[in-house]
Amino acid sequence: MSDGRRRGLARLRWLPALGVMAVIFVLSSQSGLRVSADAEVDGPLRTLAHFSVYALLAAALLYAVSGPRRPSAMSATIAVAVAMLFGVSDEIHQAFVPDRTGQLQDVLVDGMGAVVGALVALALLRSATSRAGQPLPWSRRRG
């Protein structure tokens, strides 16, 4: 495989993470976004949404950061750090959206989701490898 093709494939690995970030940005740009008018329903569902979407973001970031190599604890740490930085920037962004506020509590939930998502993705991606240091099965050269 040529170096140009390899770099092109490496860039494609970032598409899932960029897609999740785009969805987060679009949703956080909406004024007065509510799941329910009932605060007892809206609050827990929003917390679950924050946790879940940042778990997904961290997993996608781990996939991107790891490349074709077996993911490491360092790549998982980087994925969590990037997800958390994005969470902080998202809350700052929400502070400028009408009827929205930036919440420290949301950043904490985002961080917990990112840690869980990165750990689950790390376990799944590592189990997809047969031996340490081997490329992931879907990134091996065919032919």
HUNORGI-V185476 format. One record per run of one state. SS is the DSSP state (alpha for helix, beta for strand, coil for the rest). FROM is the first residue (numbers start at 1). LEN is the number of residues. If there is no record, write none. Layout:
# HUNORGI-V185476
ss-><SS:SS>
from-><FROM:FROM>
len-><LEN:LEN>
This chain:
# HUNORGI-V185476
ss-><coil:alpha:coil:alpha:coil:alpha:coil:alpha:coil:alpha:coil:alpha:coil>
from-><1:3:13:15:29:39:67:73:95:104:128:137:140>
len-><2:10:2:14:10:28:6:22:9:24:9:3:4>
